[in-house]
Amino acid sequence: MAKGMTQTGLAIALGVSFQQVQKYEKGINRIGASRLWDICEVLDVAVVYFFEGLSRGGKENLQPALSSRAIKLAKAIDEIQNDDVKTHFLRLVRSYTKSA
C-alpha cells in the first residue's frame, strides 16, 4: 500500500499468484533473497526498506507497522504542495494526539 501497488499487481509483476503474495505478507511462506530482490525491483525500493526501524535487540524491540489509514493520511499530506500548510497540519494533528 505504501508504494501504491495492490497485492494483485505485485503478484502479476512477480509472476506468482495473489495467494502467494498473501502468504509472503502474513509470514506463512518465507521470502528468499532472490525473491526479495525481485520485490524490491518491482516496488523500486532498496532492500533496507523492509528492515527500517528494526533493531538487533530481538522481537520485543520491533516497531508496529503503520495502519492502512496512517499510510493513506501520509500520502494525502505528501500531496499538499505548500510546505507551510503541511507544517500547520502536522501541528494540528499533534495537538489532537496530546489532548486525547
MITIVEX-844792 format. One record per residue: residue number from 1; residue in one letter; x, z, y of N, C-alpha, C in turn. Coordinates in steps of 0.02 Angstrom, whole numbers, plus 50000, padded with zeros to 5 digits. Last residue first. Layout:
<nodes>
+-----+----+-------+-------+-------+-------+-------+-------+-------+-------+-------+
:   i : aa :  n.px :  n.pz :  n.py : ca.px : ca.pz : ca.py :  c.px :  c.pz :  c.py :
+-----+----+-------+-------+-------+-------+-------+-------+-------+-------+-------+
: NUM :  A :     X :     Z :     Y :     X :     Z :     Y :     X :     Z :     Y :
...
+-----+----+-------+-------+-------+-------+-------+-------+-------+-------+-------+
</nodes>
This chain:
<nodes>
+-----+----+-------+-------+-------+-------+-------+-------+-------+-------+-------+
:   i : aa :  n.px :  n.pz :  n.py : ca.px : ca.pz : ca.py :  c.px :  c.pz :  c.py :
+-----+----+-------+-------+-------+-------+-------+-------+-------+-------+-------+
: 100 :  A : 49709 : 51178 : 50690 : 49670 : 51181 : 50628 : 49687 : 51242 : 50587 :
:  99 :  S : 49794 : 51166 : 50795 : 49733 : 51205 : 50807 : 49692 : 51214 : 50743 :
:  98 :  K : 49895 : 51084 : 50749 : 49912 : 51153 : 50768 : 49850 : 51196 : 50776 :
:  97 :  T : 49829 : 50964 : 50731 : 49855 : 50999 : 50672 : 49874 : 51070 : 50688 :
:  96 :  Y : 49797 : 50931 : 50863 : 49743 : 50945 : 50815 : 49769 : 50982 : 50754 :
:  95 :  S : 49922 : 50905 : 50915 : 49883 : 50960 : 50943 : 49825 : 50979 : 50897 :
:  94 :  R : 49960 : 50792 : 50841 : 49995 : 50856 : 50830 : 49956 : 50915 : 50858 :
:  93 :  V : 49873 : 50698 : 50898 : 49867 : 50715 : 50827 : 49901 : 50782 : 50813 :
:  92 :  L : 49925 : 50696 : 51030 : 49855 : 50714 : 51017 : 49846 : 50737 : 50944 :
:  91 :  R : 50054 : 50650 : 51008 : 50044 : 50717 : 51036 : 49973 : 50742 : 51024 :
:  90 :  L : 50023 : 50522 : 50962 : 50058 : 50569 : 50918 : 50049 : 50640 : 50943 :
:  89 :  F : 49967 : 50469 : 51078 : 49926 : 50475 : 51018 : 49957 : 50525 : 50970 :
:  88 :  H : 50077 : 50468 : 51163 : 50019 : 50510 : 51179 : 49974 : 50520 : 51118 :
:  87 :  T : 50157 : 50374 : 51094 : 50181 : 50443 : 51105 : 50123 : 50490 : 51120 :
:  86 :  K : 50078 : 50259 : 51102 : 50097 : 50286 : 51036 : 50117 : 50360 : 51043 :
:  85 :  V : 50076 : 50242 : 51240 : 50013 : 50256 : 51205 : 50028 : 50286 : 51136 :
:  84 :  D : 50210 : 50211 : 51260 : 50182 : 50271 : 51291 : 50117 : 50291 : 51256 :
:  83 :  D : 50225 : 50089 : 51192 : 50259 : 50149 : 51166 : 50231 : 50213 : 51197 :
:  82 :  N : 50106 : 49971 : 51155 : 50130 : 50013 : 51209 : 50160 : 50078 : 51181 :
:  81 :  Q : 50054 : 49915 : 51037 : 50111 : 49885 : 51070 : 50145 : 49931 : 51121 :
:  80 :  I : 50006 : 49972 : 50882 : 49998 : 49983 : 50954 : 50062 : 49958 : 50988 :
:  79 :  E : 50044 : 49965 : 50751 : 50019 : 49903 : 50781 : 50008 : 49910 : 50856 :
:  78 :  D : 50073 : 50094 : 50715 : 50129 : 50048 : 50723 : 50108 : 49983 : 50756 :
:  77 :  I : 49946 : 50145 : 50697 : 49985 : 50168 : 50754 : 50042 : 50119 : 50767 :
:  76 :  A : 49913 : 50080 : 50577 : 49874 : 50068 : 50637 : 49912 : 50088 : 50699 :
:  75 :  K : 50008 : 50134 : 50490 : 50008 : 50062 : 50503 : 49970 : 50047 : 50567 :
:  74 :  A : 49969 : 50268 : 50492 : 50036 : 50250 : 50515 : 50039 : 50175 : 50531 :
:  73 :  L : 49841 : 50257 : 50435 : 49849 : 50282 : 50502 : 49916 : 50262 : 50531 :
:  72 :  K : 49874 : 50213 : 50306 : 49833 : 50170 : 50349 : 49840 : 50192 : 50422 :
:  71 :  I : 49945 : 50325 : 50262 : 49979 : 50261 : 50267 : 49940 : 50214 : 50313 :
:  70 :  A : 49844 : 50420 : 50262 : 49902 : 50430 : 50306 : 49940 : 50364 : 50315 :
:  69 :  R : 49760 : 50366 : 50164 : 49735 : 50374 : 50232 : 49793 : 50382 : 50281 :
:  68 :  S : 49837 : 50378 : 50051 : 49822 : 50310 : 50075 : 49796 : 50313 : 50146 :
:  67 :  S : 49962 : 50507 : 50076 : 49896 : 50483 : 50054 : 49885 : 50413 : 50081 :
:  66 :  L : 50132 : 50513 : 50027 : 50082 : 50507 : 50079 : 50016 : 50482 : 50050 :
:  65 :  A : 50190 : 50626 : 49901 : 50181 : 50559 : 49927 : 50128 : 50560 : 49982 :
:  64 :  P : 50282 : 50778 : 49930 : 50223 : 50742 : 49906 : 50219 : 50673 : 49938 :
:  63 :  Q : 50454 : 50795 : 49889 : 50403 : 50793 : 49940 : 50342 : 50755 : 49913 :
:  62 :  L : 50537 : 50902 : 49776 : 50510 : 50837 : 49791 : 50456 : 50843 : 49845 :
:  61 :  N : 50588 : 51021 : 49731 : 50605 : 51001 : 49799 : 50577 : 50934 : 49819 :
:  60 :  E : 50555 : 51034 : 49600 : 50523 : 51081 : 49647 : 50537 : 51062 : 49719 :
:  59 :  K : 50635 : 50945 : 49528 : 50566 : 50927 : 49545 : 50534 : 50973 : 49597 :
:  58 :  G : 50804 : 50953 : 49598 : 50753 : 50957 : 49547 : 50683 : 50943 : 49573 :
:  57 :  G : 50901 : 50933 : 49695 : 50884 : 51001 : 49675 : 50831 : 51007 : 49622 :
:  56 :  R : 50933 : 50818 : 49754 : 50962 : 50828 : 49688 : 50942 : 50896 : 49659 :
:  55 :  S : 50784 : 50752 : 49831 : 50848 : 50787 : 49832 : 50873 : 50794 : 49761 :
:  54 :  L : 50697 : 50622 : 49916 : 50712 : 50660 : 49855 : 50779 : 50695 : 49863 :
:  53 :  G : 50685 : 50546 : 50028 : 50652 : 50610 : 50028 : 50664 : 50651 : 49965 :
:  52 :  E : 50690 : 50392 : 49943 : 50694 : 50428 : 50007 : 50655 : 50493 : 50002 :
:  51 :  F : 50677 : 50314 : 49833 : 50707 : 50379 : 49823 : 50714 : 50419 : 49887 :
:  50 :  F : 50632 : 50189 : 49862 : 50593 : 50227 : 49814 : 50620 : 50298 : 49803 :
:  49 :  Y : 50731 : 50141 : 49947 : 50662 : 50150 : 49973 : 50622 : 50196 : 49927 :
:  48 :  V : 50844 : 50109 : 49878 : 50839 : 50178 : 49903 : 50770 : 50193 : 49932 :
:  47 :  V : 50831 : 49972 : 49858 : 50816 : 50017 : 49803 : 50806 : 50089 : 49828 :
:  46 :  A : 50752 : 49897 : 50001 : 50812 : 49917 : 49964 : 50792 : 49966 : 49910 :
:  45 :  V : 50620 : 49774 : 50001 : 50647 : 49840 : 50017 : 50711 : 49850 : 49978 :
:  44 :  D : 50526 : 49671 : 49969 : 50576 : 49663 : 50022 : 50599 : 49731 : 50048 :
:  43 :  L : 50445 : 49667 : 49862 : 50422 : 49708 : 49918 : 50469 : 49704 : 49978 :
:  42 :  V : 50523 : 49585 : 49778 : 50455 : 49566 : 49794 : 50431 : 49603 : 49857 :
:  41 :  E : 50641 : 49661 : 49769 : 50643 : 49594 : 49798 : 50573 : 49572 : 49819 :
:  40 :  C : 50594 : 49777 : 49706 : 50623 : 49782 : 49773 : 50625 : 49713 : 49806 :
:  39 :  I : 50556 : 49723 : 49583 : 50506 : 49753 : 49626 : 50531 : 49757 : 49698 :
:  38 :  D : 50683 : 49688 : 49533 : 50632 : 49636 : 49545 : 50578 : 49662 : 49593 :
:  37 :  W : 50740 : 49815 : 49522 : 50770 : 49766 : 49567 : 50720 : 49711 : 49584 :
:  36 :  L : 50659 : 49867 : 49423 : 50659 : 49899 : 49488 : 50688 : 49851 : 49541 :
:  35 :  R : 50699 : 49783 : 49319 : 50630 : 49778 : 49343 : 50624 : 49810 : 49412 :
:  34 :  S : 50831 : 49828 : 49303 : 50819 : 49758 : 49321 : 50748 : 49749 : 49348 :
:  33 :  A : 50811 : 49964 : 49268 : 50848 : 49946 : 49329 : 50833 : 49874 : 49350 :
:  32 :  G : 50642 : 49998 : 49211 : 50713 : 49986 : 49201 : 50745 : 49963 : 49266 :
:  31 :  I : 50523 : 50117 : 49223 : 50545 : 50054 : 49253 : 50620 : 50050 : 49244 :
:  30 :  R : 50415 : 50182 : 49095 : 50474 : 50186 : 49138 : 50491 : 50117 : 49165 :
:  29 :  N : 50243 : 50211 : 49093 : 50299 : 50170 : 49071 : 50356 : 50176 : 49121 :
:  28 :  I : 50180 : 50313 : 49163 : 50168 : 50307 : 49091 : 50224 : 50265 : 49060 :
:  27 :  G : 50185 : 50323 : 49299 : 50241 : 50351 : 49261 : 50231 : 50349 : 49186 :
:  26 :  K : 50094 : 50262 : 49378 : 50075 : 50327 : 49351 : 50131 : 50360 : 49312 :
:  25 :  E : 50161 : 50141 : 49403 : 50144 : 50187 : 49458 : 50129 : 50257 : 49433 :
:  24 :  Y : 50170 : 50083 : 49276 : 50231 : 50098 : 49314 : 50216 : 50151 : 49367 :
:  23 :  K : 50034 : 50068 : 49250 : 50074 : 50112 : 49206 : 50140 : 50131 : 49240 :
:  22 :  Q : 50002 : 49974 : 49347 : 49971 : 50041 : 49349 : 50011 : 50090 : 49307 :
:  21 :  V : 50075 : 49866 : 49298 : 50093 : 49895 : 49363 : 50064 : 49965 : 49370 :
:  20 :  Q : 50001 : 49844 : 49182 : 50072 : 49863 : 49177 : 50095 : 49894 : 49242 :
:  19 :  Q : 49879 : 49803 : 49231 : 49882 : 49866 : 49194 : 49955 : 49890 : 49189 :
:  18 :  F : 49911 : 49679 : 49282 : 49891 : 49731 : 49328 : 49898 : 49799 : 49295 :
:  17 :  S : 50053 : 49610 : 49193 : 49982 : 49624 : 49202 : 49971 : 49678 : 49255 :
:  16 :  V : 50184 : 49511 : 49270 : 50160 : 49561 : 49222 : 50085 : 49572 : 49236 :
:  15 :  G : 50252 : 49440 : 49367 : 50236 : 49407 : 49304 : 50215 : 49456 : 49249 :
:  14 :  L : 50274 : 49487 : 49492 : 50321 : 49508 : 49440 : 50310 : 49472 : 49374 :
:  13 :  A : 50167 : 49432 : 49562 : 50235 : 49416 : 49584 : 50287 : 49433 : 49531 :
:  12 :  I : 50061 : 49495 : 49493 : 50069 : 49422 : 49491 : 50140 : 49402 : 49509 :
:  11 :  A : 50085 : 49629 : 49528 : 50086 : 49608 : 49458 : 50096 : 49533 : 49452 :
:  10 :  L : 50066 : 49625 : 49666 : 50132 : 49643 : 49639 : 50138 : 49619 : 49567 :
:   9 :  G : 49930 : 49593 : 49669 : 49979 : 49549 : 49700 : 50049 : 49562 : 49673 :
:   8 :  T : 49878 : 49708 : 49606 : 49868 : 49642 : 49576 : 49919 : 49592 : 49604 :
:   7 :  Q : 49911 : 49806 : 49696 : 49941 : 49809 : 49630 : 49935 : 49741 : 49595 :
:   6 :  T : 49939 : 49730 : 49859 : 49898 : 49763 : 49808 : 49936 : 49765 : 49742 :
:   5 :  M : 50037 : 49764 : 50001 : 50026 : 49725 : 49941 : 49984 : 49764 : 49892 :
:   4 :  G : 50089 : 49833 : 50111 : 50035 : 49785 : 50121 : 50022 : 49740 : 50061 :
:   3 :  K : 50177 : 49933 : 50094 : 50206 : 49867 : 50107 : 50153 : 49813 : 50113 :
:   2 :  A : 50096 : 50039 : 50062 : 50138 : 50044 : 50121 : 50168 : 49976 : 50141 :
:   1 :  M : 50041 : 50000 : 49940 : 50000 : 50000 : 50000 : 50043 : 50000 : 50063 :
+-----+----+-------+-------+-------+-------+-------+-------+-------+-------+-------+
</nodes>
